[in-house]
Amino acid sequence: MKRGKNYLEKVKKVDKTKLYDLNEAIALVKENATAKFDETIEMHLKLGVDSRHADQQVRGAVVLPNGTGKTVRVLVFAKGDKVKEALDAGADYAGGEELVEKIQKENWFEFDVAVATNDMMGVVGKIGRVLGPKGLMPNPKSGTVTMDIAKAVSDIKAGKVEYRLDKSNIIHVPVGKASFEDEKLAENIDVLMDAVKKAKPAAAKGQYFRSVTLTSTMGPGIKINTARY
């Protein structure tokens, strides 16, 4: 992949052989976030597990104390009083079969996170094939299948992020924006790292955090020293 001159200039500022302290890494990633928009800051965690084994899965959700800086559109599959509860809590869309039909017939995906009450999962299952590949299928492990709809919606709006391994045993999670103060990014990162550490499977052997990289949307990766975790 050919990289532009601007990107190559940023790469020169990063010592590929060095493991940066968190505060150093945050300062450098922000310095390299020079795009005309507010770049997203992301963490990429390569773990010493094998995601092909069921007992080595790492998946969960955590509320970042300072949010992600992104406005998240929430859709709730519910019926009866739960529809009003969802909307009162700040959900962008809430309803039952009619929303499932809209997704089926119109290929409508104007939302970022889907939540469902337990009694709606039979209906939502009909569109599992289209929601699943987009990472939008509600799941009890991430707290998006629940009867406590108000809390689920509030948490997501406040900055709840999901984390899960991809096929390369890497977790990719947004932790804020380049415009965030350094301390707020550090706080978000510490909370995420703590959550992933607690989710370590008993079957995982050897070094758990193989590599942890901090990047901005348009900038190069900066490797972080994980000794503090």
Biotite code that builds the C-alpha atoms (Angstrom):
import biotite.structure as struc

atoms = struc.array([
    struc.Atom([0.000, 0.000, 0.000], chain_id="A", res_id=1, res_name="MET", atom_name="CA", element="C"),
    struc.Atom([1.476, 3.322, -1.108], chain_id="A", res_id=2, res_name="LYS", atom_name="CA", element="C"),
    struc.Atom([1.587, 5.949, 1.607], chain_id="A", res_id=3, res_name="ARG", atom_name="CA", element="C"),
    struc.Atom([1.492, 9.705, 1.091], chain_id="A", res_id=4, res_name="GLY", atom_name="CA", element="C"),
    struc.Atom([4.330, 12.099, 1.912], chain_id="A", res_id=5, res_name="LYS", atom_name="CA", element="C"),
    struc.Atom([2.446, 13.448, 4.927], chain_id="A", res_id=6, res_name="ASN", atom_name="CA", element="C"),
    struc.Atom([2.094, 9.961, 6.441], chain_id="A", res_id=7, res_name="TYR", atom_name="CA", element="C"),
    struc.Atom([5.756, 9.137, 5.840], chain_id="A", res_id=8, res_name="LEU", atom_name="CA", element="C"),
    struc.Atom([6.761, 12.340, 7.680], chain_id="A", res_id=9, res_name="GLU", atom_name="CA", element="C"),
    struc.Atom([4.708, 11.218, 10.674], chain_id="A", res_id=10, res_name="LYS", atom_name="CA", element="C"),
    struc.Atom([6.315, 7.757, 10.619], chain_id="A", res_id=11, res_name="VAL", atom_name="CA", element="C"),
    struc.Atom([9.749, 9.370, 11.034], chain_id="A", res_id=12, res_name="LYS", atom_name="CA", element="C"),
    struc.Atom([8.676, 10.719, 14.430], chain_id="A", res_id=13, res_name="LYS", atom_name="CA", element="C"),
    struc.Atom([7.937, 7.212, 15.738], chain_id="A", res_id=14, res_name="VAL", atom_name="CA", element="C"),
    struc.Atom([10.701, 4.889, 16.947], chain_id="A", res_id=15, res_name="ASP", atom_name="CA", element="C"),
    struc.Atom([9.459, 1.451, 15.822], chain_id="A", res_id=16, res_name="LYS", atom_name="CA", element="C"),
    struc.Atom([11.814, -0.331, 18.215], chain_id="A", res_id=17, res_name="THR", atom_name="CA", element="C"),
    struc.Atom([10.613, 1.534, 21.290], chain_id="A", res_id=18, res_name="LYS", atom_name="CA", element="C"),
    struc.Atom([7.830, 0.718, 23.744], chain_id="A", res_id=19, res_name="LEU", atom_name="CA", element="C"),
    struc.Atom([6.460, 4.117, 24.761], chain_id="A", res_id=20, res_name="TYR", atom_name="CA", element="C"),
    struc.Atom([5.110, 5.016, 28.183], chain_id="A", res_id=21, res_name="ASP", atom_name="CA", element="C"),
    struc.Atom([1.390, 5.757, 27.937], chain_id="A", res_id=22, res_name="LEU", atom_name="CA", element="C"),
    struc.Atom([1.722, 9.534, 28.413], chain_id="A", res_id=23, res_name="ASN", atom_name="CA", element="C"),
    struc.Atom([4.475, 9.734, 25.777], chain_id="A", res_id=24, res_name="GLU", atom_name="CA", element="C"),
    struc.Atom([2.404, 7.664, 23.343], chain_id="A", res_id=25, res_name="ALA", atom_name="CA", element="C"),
    struc.Atom([-0.685, 9.857, 23.823], chain_id="A", res_id=26, res_name="ILE", atom_name="CA", element="C"),
    struc.Atom([1.327, 13.046, 23.227], chain_id="A", res_id=27, res_name="ALA", atom_name="CA", element="C"),
    struc.Atom([2.877, 11.602, 20.058], chain_id="A", res_id=28, res_name="LEU", atom_name="CA", element="C"),
    struc.Atom([-0.355, 10.179, 18.634], chain_id="A", res_id=29, res_name="VAL", atom_name="CA", element="C"),
    struc.Atom([-2.033, 13.563, 19.129], chain_id="A", res_id=30, res_name="LYS", atom_name="CA", element="C"),
    struc.Atom([0.911, 15.372, 17.528], chain_id="A", res_id=31, res_name="GLU", atom_name="CA", element="C"),
    struc.Atom([0.511, 13.137, 14.473], chain_id="A", res_id=32, res_name="ASN", atom_name="CA", element="C"),
    struc.Atom([-3.281, 13.659, 14.265], chain_id="A", res_id=33, res_name="ALA", atom_name="CA", element="C"),
    struc.Atom([-3.115, 16.573, 11.812], chain_id="A", res_id=34, res_name="THR", atom_name="CA", element="C"),
    struc.Atom([-6.112, 15.801, 9.575], chain_id="A", res_id=35, res_name="ALA", atom_name="CA", element="C"),
    struc.Atom([-8.754, 18.486, 8.942], chain_id="A", res_id=36, res_name="LYS", atom_name="CA", element="C"),
    struc.Atom([-11.240, 16.496, 11.052], chain_id="A", res_id=37, res_name="PHE", atom_name="CA", element="C"),
    struc.Atom([-11.122, 15.359, 14.672], chain_id="A", res_id=38, res_name="ASP", atom_name="CA", element="C"),
    struc.Atom([-9.360, 12.015, 14.302], chain_id="A", res_id=39, res_name="GLU", atom_name="CA", element="C"),
    struc.Atom([-10.480, 9.002, 16.319], chain_id="A", res_id=40, res_name="THR", atom_name="CA", element="C"),
    struc.Atom([-7.874, 7.527, 18.676], chain_id="A", res_id=41, res_name="ILE", atom_name="CA", element="C"),
    struc.Atom([-7.909, 3.719, 18.703], chain_id="A", res_id=42, res_name="GLU", atom_name="CA", element="C"),
    struc.Atom([-6.310, 0.916, 20.684], chain_id="A", res_id=43, res_name="MET", atom_name="CA", element="C"),
    struc.Atom([-5.229, -2.334, 19.026], chain_id="A", res_id=44, res_name="HIS", atom_name="CA", element="C"),
    struc.Atom([-4.494, -5.126, 21.516], chain_id="A", res_id=45, res_name="LEU", atom_name="CA", element="C"),
    struc.Atom([-2.867, -8.334, 20.295], chain_id="A", res_id=46, res_name="LYS", atom_name="CA", element="C"),
    struc.Atom([-3.482, -10.996, 22.922], chain_id="A", res_id=47, res_name="LEU", atom_name="CA", element="C"),
    struc.Atom([-1.729, -14.253, 23.716], chain_id="A", res_id=48, res_name="GLY", atom_name="CA", element="C"),
    struc.Atom([-4.840, -16.363, 23.177], chain_id="A", res_id=49, res_name="VAL", atom_name="CA", element="C"),
    struc.Atom([-6.242, -18.485, 20.356], chain_id="A", res_id=50, res_name="ASP", atom_name="CA", element="C"),
    struc.Atom([-9.728, -17.288, 19.370], chain_id="A", res_id=51, res_name="SER", atom_name="CA", element="C"),
    struc.Atom([-10.413, -20.601, 17.567], chain_id="A", res_id=52, res_name="ARG", atom_name="CA", element="C"),
    struc.Atom([-10.935, -22.185, 20.994], chain_id="A", res_id=53, res_name="HIS", atom_name="CA", element="C"),
    struc.Atom([-14.169, -21.459, 22.846], chain_id="A", res_id=54, res_name="ALA", atom_name="CA", element="C"),
    struc.Atom([-12.375, -21.331, 26.209], chain_id="A", res_id=55, res_name="ASP", atom_name="CA", element="C"),
    struc.Atom([-10.005, -18.607, 24.976], chain_id="A", res_id=56, res_name="GLN", atom_name="CA", element="C"),
    struc.Atom([-12.551, -16.054, 23.779], chain_id="A", res_id=57, res_name="GLN", atom_name="CA", element="C"),
    struc.Atom([-12.197, -12.505, 25.068], chain_id="A", res_id=58, res_name="VAL", atom_name="CA", element="C"),
    struc.Atom([-15.347, -10.453, 24.751], chain_id="A", res_id=59, res_name="ARG", atom_name="CA", element="C"),
    struc.Atom([-17.195, -7.880, 26.777], chain_id="A", res_id=60, res_name="GLY", atom_name="CA", element="C"),
    struc.Atom([-18.134, -4.240, 27.122], chain_id="A", res_id=61, res_name="ALA", atom_name="CA", element="C"),
    struc.Atom([-16.971, -1.329, 29.243], chain_id="A", res_id=62, res_name="VAL", atom_name="CA", element="C"),
    struc.Atom([-18.176, 2.225, 29.800], chain_id="A", res_id=63, res_name="VAL", atom_name="CA", element="C"),
    struc.Atom([-15.327, 4.643, 29.088], chain_id="A", res_id=64, res_name="LEU", atom_name="CA", element="C"),
    struc.Atom([-15.432, 7.376, 31.769], chain_id="A", res_id=65, res_name="PRO", atom_name="CA", element="C"),
    struc.Atom([-14.976, 10.164, 29.200], chain_id="A", res_id=66, res_name="ASN", atom_name="CA", element="C"),
    struc.Atom([-16.942, 8.631, 26.322], chain_id="A", res_id=67, res_name="GLY", atom_name="CA", element="C"),
    struc.Atom([-15.637, 8.113, 22.783], chain_id="A", res_id=68, res_name="THR", atom_name="CA", element="C"),
    struc.Atom([-16.418, 11.569, 21.422], chain_id="A", res_id=69, res_name="GLY", atom_name="CA", element="C"),
    struc.Atom([-18.771, 9.978, 18.921], chain_id="A", res_id=70, res_name="LYS", atom_name="CA", element="C"),
    struc.Atom([-22.546, 10.355, 18.841], chain_id="A", res_id=71, res_name="THR", atom_name="CA", element="C"),
    struc.Atom([-23.911, 6.807, 18.865], chain_id="A", res_id=72, res_name="VAL", atom_name="CA", element="C"),
    struc.Atom([-27.303, 6.057, 17.306], chain_id="A", res_id=73, res_name="ARG", atom_name="CA", element="C"),
    struc.Atom([-29.135, 3.418, 19.332], chain_id="A", res_id=74, res_name="VAL", atom_name="CA", element="C"),
    struc.Atom([-31.967, 1.207, 18.082], chain_id="A", res_id=75, res_name="LEU", atom_name="CA", element="C"),
    struc.Atom([-34.005, -0.832, 20.578], chain_id="A", res_id=76, res_name="VAL", atom_name="CA", element="C"),
    struc.Atom([-36.126, -3.858, 19.697], chain_id="A", res_id=77, res_name="PHE", atom_name="CA", element="C"),
    struc.Atom([-38.880, -3.923, 22.304], chain_id="A", res_id=78, res_name="ALA", atom_name="CA", element="C"),
    struc.Atom([-42.645, -4.005, 22.820], chain_id="A", res_id=79, res_name="LYS", atom_name="CA", element="C"),
    struc.Atom([-45.214, -2.501, 25.147], chain_id="A", res_id=80, res_name="GLY", atom_name="CA", element="C"),
    struc.Atom([-43.968, -0.178, 27.887], chain_id="A", res_id=81, res_name="ASP", atom_name="CA", element="C"),
    struc.Atom([-40.354, -0.989, 27.022], chain_id="A", res_id=82, res_name="LYS", atom_name="CA", element="C"),
    struc.Atom([-40.627, 1.072, 23.812], chain_id="A", res_id=83, res_name="VAL", atom_name="CA", element="C"),
    struc.Atom([-41.418, 4.219, 25.815], chain_id="A", res_id=84, res_name="LYS", atom_name="CA", element="C"),
    struc.Atom([-38.707, 3.334, 28.367], chain_id="A", res_id=85, res_name="GLU", atom_name="CA", element="C"),
    struc.Atom([-36.163, 3.122, 25.532], chain_id="A", res_id=86, res_name="ALA", atom_name="CA", element="C"),
    struc.Atom([-37.159, 6.442, 23.976], chain_id="A", res_id=87, res_name="LEU", atom_name="CA", element="C"),
    struc.Atom([-37.254, 8.190, 27.360], chain_id="A", res_id=88, res_name="ASP", atom_name="CA", element="C"),
    struc.Atom([-33.699, 6.944, 28.024], chain_id="A", res_id=89, res_name="ALA", atom_name="CA", element="C"),
    struc.Atom([-32.483, 8.511, 24.769], chain_id="A", res_id=90, res_name="GLY", atom_name="CA", element="C"),
    struc.Atom([-32.803, 5.724, 22.175], chain_id="A", res_id=91, res_name="ALA", atom_name="CA", element="C"),
    struc.Atom([-32.960, 7.047, 18.604], chain_id="A", res_id=92, res_name="ASP", atom_name="CA", element="C"),
    struc.Atom([-35.380, 4.328, 17.446], chain_id="A", res_id=93, res_name="TYR", atom_name="CA", element="C"),
    struc.Atom([-37.507, 1.826, 19.341], chain_id="A", res_id=94, res_name="ALA", atom_name="CA", element="C"),
    struc.Atom([-40.105, -0.682, 18.210], chain_id="A", res_id=95, res_name="GLY", atom_name="CA", element="C"),
    struc.Atom([-40.782, -4.292, 17.348], chain_id="A", res_id=96, res_name="GLY", atom_name="CA", element="C"),
    struc.Atom([-41.679, -6.224, 14.199], chain_id="A", res_id=97, res_name="GLU", atom_name="CA", element="C"),
    struc.Atom([-41.985, -3.027, 12.135], chain_id="A", res_id=98, res_name="GLU", atom_name="CA", element="C"),
    struc.Atom([-38.266, -2.262, 12.618], chain_id="A", res_id=99, res_name="LEU", atom_name="CA", element="C"),
    struc.Atom([-37.310, -5.834, 11.716], chain_id="A", res_id=100, res_name="VAL", atom_name="CA", element="C"),
    struc.Atom([-39.375, -5.470, 8.524], chain_id="A", res_id=101, res_name="GLU", atom_name="CA", element="C"),
    struc.Atom([-37.795, -2.103, 7.722], chain_id="A", res_id=102, res_name="LYS", atom_name="CA", element="C"),
    struc.Atom([-34.316, -3.655, 7.949], chain_id="A", res_id=103, res_name="ILE", atom_name="CA", element="C"),
    struc.Atom([-35.396, -6.679, 5.881], chain_id="A", res_id=104, res_name="GLN", atom_name="CA", element="C"),
    struc.Atom([-37.214, -4.801, 3.123], chain_id="A", res_id=105, res_name="LYS", atom_name="CA", element="C"),
    struc.Atom([-35.362, -1.495, 2.930], chain_id="A", res_id=106, res_name="GLU", atom_name="CA", element="C"),
    struc.Atom([-31.848, -2.639, 3.911], chain_id="A", res_id=107, res_name="ASN", atom_name="CA", element="C"),
    struc.Atom([-32.059, 0.124, 6.535], chain_id="A", res_id=108, res_name="TRP", atom_name="CA", element="C"),
    struc.Atom([-29.095, 0.540, 8.887], chain_id="A", res_id=109, res_name="PHE", atom_name="CA", element="C"),
    struc.Atom([-29.279, 4.090, 10.245], chain_id="A", res_id=110, res_name="GLU", atom_name="CA", element="C"),
    struc.Atom([-28.025, 2.992, 13.679], chain_id="A", res_id=111, res_name="PHE", atom_name="CA", element="C"),
    struc.Atom([-24.713, 2.080, 15.328], chain_id="A", res_id=112, res_name="ASP", atom_name="CA", element="C"),
    struc.Atom([-25.825, -0.220, 18.166], chain_id="A", res_id=113, res_name="VAL", atom_name="CA", element="C"),
    struc.Atom([-28.863, -2.493, 18.502], chain_id="A", res_id=114, res_name="ALA", atom_name="CA", element="C"),
    struc.Atom([-30.335, -3.466, 21.868], chain_id="A", res_id=115, res_name="VAL", atom_name="CA", element="C"),
    struc.Atom([-33.164, -5.962, 22.433], chain_id="A", res_id=116, res_name="ALA", atom_name="CA", element="C"),
    struc.Atom([-35.326, -7.118, 25.299], chain_id="A", res_id=117, res_name="THR", atom_name="CA", element="C"),
    struc.Atom([-35.110, -10.857, 25.967], chain_id="A", res_id=118, res_name="ASN", atom_name="CA", element="C"),
    struc.Atom([-38.654, -11.455, 24.695], chain_id="A", res_id=119, res_name="ASP", atom_name="CA", element="C"),
    struc.Atom([-37.795, -9.897, 21.310], chain_id="A", res_id=120, res_name="MET", atom_name="CA", element="C"),
    struc.Atom([-34.862, -12.161, 20.460], chain_id="A", res_id=121, res_name="MET", atom_name="CA", element="C"),
    struc.Atom([-37.084, -14.654, 18.628], chain_id="A", res_id=122, res_name="GLY", atom_name="CA", element="C"),
    struc.Atom([-38.141, -11.877, 16.247], chain_id="A", res_id=123, res_name="VAL", atom_name="CA", element="C"),
    struc.Atom([-34.682, -10.314, 15.993], chain_id="A", res_id=124, res_name="VAL", atom_name="CA", element="C"),
    struc.Atom([-33.258, -13.737, 15.151], chain_id="A", res_id=125, res_name="GLY", atom_name="CA", element="C"),
    struc.Atom([-34.970, -13.480, 11.752], chain_id="A", res_id=126, res_name="LYS", atom_name="CA", element="C"),
    struc.Atom([-32.450, -10.819, 10.727], chain_id="A", res_id=127, res_name="ILE", atom_name="CA", element="C"),
    struc.Atom([-29.462, -12.337, 12.510], chain_id="A", res_id=128, res_name="GLY", atom_name="CA", element="C"),
    struc.Atom([-27.871, -13.096, 9.152], chain_id="A", res_id=129, res_name="ARG", atom_name="CA", element="C"),
    struc.Atom([-27.767, -9.422, 8.202], chain_id="A", res_id=130, res_name="VAL", atom_name="CA", element="C"),
    struc.Atom([-27.074, -7.977, 11.674], chain_id="A", res_id=131, res_name="LEU", atom_name="CA", element="C"),
    struc.Atom([-24.322, -10.478, 12.576], chain_id="A", res_id=132, res_name="GLY", atom_name="CA", element="C"),
    struc.Atom([-21.767, -9.650, 9.847], chain_id="A", res_id=133, res_name="PRO", atom_name="CA", element="C"),
    struc.Atom([-22.163, -5.933, 10.616], chain_id="A", res_id=134, res_name="LYS", atom_name="CA", element="C"),
    struc.Atom([-21.508, -6.507, 14.324], chain_id="A", res_id=135, res_name="GLY", atom_name="CA", element="C"),
    struc.Atom([-25.017, -5.273, 15.158], chain_id="A", res_id=136, res_name="LEU", atom_name="CA", element="C"),
    struc.Atom([-26.593, -8.428, 16.590], chain_id="A", res_id=137, res_name="MET", atom_name="CA", element="C"),
    struc.Atom([-27.697, -7.903, 20.229], chain_id="A", res_id=138, res_name="PRO", atom_name="CA", element="C"),
    struc.Atom([-25.791, -10.170, 22.606], chain_id="A", res_id=139, res_name="ASN", atom_name="CA", element="C"),
    struc.Atom([-26.219, -10.900, 26.350], chain_id="A", res_id=140, res_name="PRO", atom_name="CA", element="C"),
    struc.Atom([-22.409, -10.890, 26.886], chain_id="A", res_id=141, res_name="LYS", atom_name="CA", element="C"),
    struc.Atom([-22.138, -7.278, 25.779], chain_id="A", res_id=142, res_name="SER", atom_name="CA", element="C"),
    struc.Atom([-25.241, -6.235, 27.723], chain_id="A", res_id=143, res_name="GLY", atom_name="CA", element="C"),
    struc.Atom([-27.318, -5.539, 24.620], chain_id="A", res_id=144, res_name="THR", atom_name="CA", element="C"),
    struc.Atom([-29.902, -8.225, 25.402], chain_id="A", res_id=145, res_name="VAL", atom_name="CA", element="C"),
    struc.Atom([-31.564, -7.081, 28.618], chain_id="A", res_id=146, res_name="THR", atom_name="CA", element="C"),
    struc.Atom([-34.834, -6.113, 30.252], chain_id="A", res_id=147, res_name="MET", atom_name="CA", element="C"),
    struc.Atom([-33.142, -3.087, 31.853], chain_id="A", res_id=148, res_name="ASP", atom_name="CA", element="C"),
    struc.Atom([-33.439, -1.060, 28.662], chain_id="A", res_id=149, res_name="ILE", atom_name="CA", element="C"),
    struc.Atom([-33.004, 2.355, 30.308], chain_id="A", res_id=150, res_name="ALA", atom_name="CA", element="C"),
    struc.Atom([-29.596, 1.398, 31.750], chain_id="A", res_id=151, res_name="LYS", atom_name="CA", element="C"),
    struc.Atom([-28.441, -0.220, 28.497], chain_id="A", res_id=152, res_name="ALA", atom_name="CA", element="C"),
    struc.Atom([-29.309, 2.863, 26.447], chain_id="A", res_id=153, res_name="VAL", atom_name="CA", element="C"),
    struc.Atom([-27.831, 5.283, 29.014], chain_id="A", res_id=154, res_name="SER", atom_name="CA", element="C"),
    struc.Atom([-24.555, 3.319, 29.172], chain_id="A", res_id=155, res_name="ASP", atom_name="CA", element="C"),
    struc.Atom([-24.188, 3.230, 25.388], chain_id="A", res_id=156, res_name="ILE", atom_name="CA", element="C"),
    struc.Atom([-24.899, 6.941, 25.077], chain_id="A", res_id=157, res_name="LYS", atom_name="CA", element="C"),
    struc.Atom([-22.407, 7.645, 27.892], chain_id="A", res_id=158, res_name="ALA", atom_name="CA", element="C"),
    struc.Atom([-19.564, 5.909, 26.045], chain_id="A", res_id=159, res_name="GLY", atom_name="CA", element="C"),
    struc.Atom([-19.953, 2.151, 26.384], chain_id="A", res_id=160, res_name="LYS", atom_name="CA", element="C"),
    struc.Atom([-17.744, 0.248, 23.942], chain_id="A", res_id=161, res_name="VAL", atom_name="CA", element="C"),
    struc.Atom([-17.675, -3.431, 23.058], chain_id="A", res_id=162, res_name="GLU", atom_name="CA", element="C"),
    struc.Atom([-14.453, -5.343, 22.692], chain_id="A", res_id=163, res_name="TYR", atom_name="CA", element="C"),
    struc.Atom([-13.955, -8.724, 21.061], chain_id="A", res_id=164, res_name="ARG", atom_name="CA", element="C"),
    struc.Atom([-11.180, -10.669, 19.378], chain_id="A", res_id=165, res_name="LEU", atom_name="CA", element="C"),
    struc.Atom([-10.950, -10.762, 15.595], chain_id="A", res_id=166, res_name="ASP", atom_name="CA", element="C"),
    struc.Atom([-9.551, -13.803, 13.745], chain_id="A", res_id=167, res_name="LYS", atom_name="CA", element="C"),
    struc.Atom([-5.997, -12.527, 14.287], chain_id="A", res_id=168, res_name="SER", atom_name="CA", element="C"),
    struc.Atom([-6.524, -12.440, 18.083], chain_id="A", res_id=169, res_name="ASN", atom_name="CA", element="C"),
    struc.Atom([-6.557, -8.627, 18.048], chain_id="A", res_id=170, res_name="ILE", atom_name="CA", element="C"),
    struc.Atom([-9.063, -6.312, 19.753], chain_id="A", res_id=171, res_name="ILE", atom_name="CA", element="C"),
    struc.Atom([-9.748, -2.942, 18.089], chain_id="A", res_id=172, res_name="HIS", atom_name="CA", element="C"),
    struc.Atom([-11.473, -0.283, 20.226], chain_id="A", res_id=173, res_name="VAL", atom_name="CA", element="C"),
    struc.Atom([-11.951, 3.498, 19.896], chain_id="A", res_id=174, res_name="PRO", atom_name="CA", element="C"),
    struc.Atom([-10.898, 5.306, 23.083], chain_id="A", res_id=175, res_name="VAL", atom_name="CA", element="C"),
    struc.Atom([-11.589, 8.939, 22.216], chain_id="A", res_id=176, res_name="GLY", atom_name="CA", element="C"),
    struc.Atom([-10.768, 11.773, 19.835], chain_id="A", res_id=177, res_name="LYS", atom_name="CA", element="C"),
    struc.Atom([-7.586, 13.719, 19.126], chain_id="A", res_id=178, res_name="ALA", atom_name="CA", element="C"),
    struc.Atom([-9.269, 16.764, 20.682], chain_id="A", res_id=179, res_name="SER", atom_name="CA", element="C"),
    struc.Atom([-9.519, 15.009, 24.077], chain_id="A", res_id=180, res_name="PHE", atom_name="CA", element="C"),
    struc.Atom([-7.238, 16.172, 26.892], chain_id="A", res_id=181, res_name="GLU", atom_name="CA", element="C"),
    struc.Atom([-4.311, 13.792, 27.489], chain_id="A", res_id=182, res_name="ASP", atom_name="CA", element="C"),
    struc.Atom([-5.601, 12.886, 30.967], chain_id="A", res_id=183, res_name="GLU", atom_name="CA", element="C"),
    struc.Atom([-9.029, 11.906, 29.609], chain_id="A", res_id=184, res_name="LYS", atom_name="CA", element="C"),
    struc.Atom([-7.515, 9.653, 26.954], chain_id="A", res_id=185, res_name="LEU", atom_name="CA", element="C"),
    struc.Atom([-5.236, 8.060, 29.573], chain_id="A", res_id=186, res_name="ALA", atom_name="CA", element="C"),
    struc.Atom([-8.203, 7.460, 31.876], chain_id="A", res_id=187, res_name="GLU", atom_name="CA", element="C"),
    struc.Atom([-10.207, 5.807, 29.079], chain_id="A", res_id=188, res_name="ASN", atom_name="CA", element="C"),
    struc.Atom([-7.246, 3.624, 28.095], chain_id="A", res_id=189, res_name="ILE", atom_name="CA", element="C"),
    struc.Atom([-6.612, 2.529, 31.695], chain_id="A", res_id=190, res_name="ASP", atom_name="CA", element="C"),
    struc.Atom([-10.278, 1.526, 32.128], chain_id="A", res_id=191, res_name="VAL", atom_name="CA", element="C"),
    struc.Atom([-10.256, -0.442, 28.851], chain_id="A", res_id=192, res_name="LEU", atom_name="CA", element="C"),
    struc.Atom([-6.977, -2.218, 29.658], chain_id="A", res_id=193, res_name="MET", atom_name="CA", element="C"),
    struc.Atom([-8.261, -3.116, 33.126], chain_id="A", res_id=194, res_name="ASP", atom_name="CA", element="C"),
    struc.Atom([-11.470, -4.591, 31.654], chain_id="A", res_id=195, res_name="ALA", atom_name="CA", element="C"),
    struc.Atom([-9.578, -6.668, 29.063], chain_id="A", res_id=196, res_name="VAL", atom_name="CA", element="C"),
    struc.Atom([-7.140, -7.841, 31.744], chain_id="A", res_id=197, res_name="LYS", atom_name="CA", element="C"),
    struc.Atom([-10.024, -9.005, 33.949], chain_id="A", res_id=198, res_name="LYS", atom_name="CA", element="C"),
    struc.Atom([-11.497, -10.853, 30.944], chain_id="A", res_id=199, res_name="ALA", atom_name="CA", element="C"),
    struc.Atom([-8.348, -12.983, 30.589], chain_id="A", res_id=200, res_name="LYS", atom_name="CA", element="C"),
    struc.Atom([-9.430, -16.606, 30.014], chain_id="A", res_id=201, res_name="PRO", atom_name="CA", element="C"),
    struc.Atom([-8.178, -19.197, 32.496], chain_id="A", res_id=202, res_name="ALA", atom_name="CA", element="C"),
    struc.Atom([-6.944, -21.235, 29.506], chain_id="A", res_id=203, res_name="ALA", atom_name="CA", element="C"),
    struc.Atom([-4.634, -18.425, 28.296], chain_id="A", res_id=204, res_name="ALA", atom_name="CA", element="C"),
    struc.Atom([-0.972, -19.303, 28.804], chain_id="A", res_id=205, res_name="LYS", atom_name="CA", element="C"),
    struc.Atom([2.166, -17.177, 28.598], chain_id="A", res_id=206, res_name="GLY", atom_name="CA", element="C"),
    struc.Atom([2.218, -13.445, 27.910], chain_id="A", res_id=207, res_name="GLN", atom_name="CA", element="C"),
    struc.Atom([-1.344, -12.064, 27.687], chain_id="A", res_id=208, res_name="TYR", atom_name="CA", element="C"),
    struc.Atom([-0.696, -8.604, 26.207], chain_id="A", res_id=209, res_name="PHE", atom_name="CA", element="C"),
    struc.Atom([1.526, -9.463, 23.210], chain_id="A", res_id=210, res_name="ARG", atom_name="CA", element="C"),
    struc.Atom([1.448, -5.930, 21.828], chain_id="A", res_id=211, res_name="SER", atom_name="CA", element="C"),
    struc.Atom([-0.651, -2.823, 22.454], chain_id="A", res_id=212, res_name="VAL", atom_name="CA", element="C"),
    struc.Atom([-0.689, -0.103, 19.812], chain_id="A", res_id=213, res_name="THR", atom_name="CA", element="C"),
    struc.Atom([-2.209, 3.370, 19.886], chain_id="A", res_id=214, res_name="LEU", atom_name="CA", element="C"),
    struc.Atom([-3.167, 5.013, 16.587], chain_id="A", res_id=215, res_name="THR", atom_name="CA", element="C"),
    struc.Atom([-5.147, 7.912, 15.180], chain_id="A", res_id=216, res_name="SER", atom_name="CA", element="C"),
    struc.Atom([-7.353, 7.620, 12.072], chain_id="A", res_id=217, res_name="THR", atom_name="CA", element="C"),
    struc.Atom([-4.650, 8.873, 9.699], chain_id="A", res_id=218, res_name="MET", atom_name="CA", element="C"),
    struc.Atom([-1.513, 8.347, 11.781], chain_id="A", res_id=219, res_name="GLY", atom_name="CA", element="C"),
    struc.Atom([0.994, 5.506, 12.308], chain_id="A", res_id=220, res_name="PRO", atom_name="CA", element="C"),
    struc.Atom([0.813, 3.080, 15.227], chain_id="A", res_id=221, res_name="GLY", atom_name="CA", element="C"),
    struc.Atom([2.741, 3.714, 18.455], chain_id="A", res_id=222, res_name="ILE", atom_name="CA", element="C"),
    struc.Atom([3.546, 0.703, 20.633], chain_id="A", res_id=223, res_name="LYS", atom_name="CA", element="C"),
    struc.Atom([2.852, 1.048, 24.349], chain_id="A", res_id=224, res_name="ILE", atom_name="CA", element="C"),
    struc.Atom([4.810, -0.436, 27.248], chain_id="A", res_id=225, res_name="ASN", atom_name="CA", element="C"),
    struc.Atom([2.266, -2.661, 29.030], chain_id="A", res_id=226, res_name="THR", atom_name="CA", element="C"),
    struc.Atom([4.351, -3.203, 32.199], chain_id="A", res_id=227, res_name="ALA", atom_name="CA", element="C"),
    struc.Atom([1.940, -0.966, 34.168], chain_id="A", res_id=228, res_name="ARG", atom_name="CA", element="C"),
    struc.Atom([-0.875, -3.398, 33.399], chain_id="A", res_id=229, res_name="TYR", atom_name="CA", element="C"),
])
